């Protein structure tokens, strides 16, 4: 399942320390590595921009849990996340004078 807008704004954390995902309006079913990696990339960006004090800790937990659930295919997905991060539209652009 691909969320399509995986950010902390689309999660609810309750008093029992459970996290619920909401707003699947952009969601879809896909086995595409790219789509899975984009979801994780969006989560990373959300954490780094809105929750920067705990972003690293959260990302470590997310990637650890993802690997436990997905297994061996997680390696390819994580590599794609790195590739996406390097792309021009997501990376910092340098403008020449």
Secondary structure, DSSP 8 states (H G I E B T S, - for coil): -B-SS-SGGGEEE-TTS-EEE---TT-B----HHHHHHHHHHHHHHHHHH-TTTHHHHHHHHHHHHHHHHGGGHHHHHHHHHHHHHSTTTS------
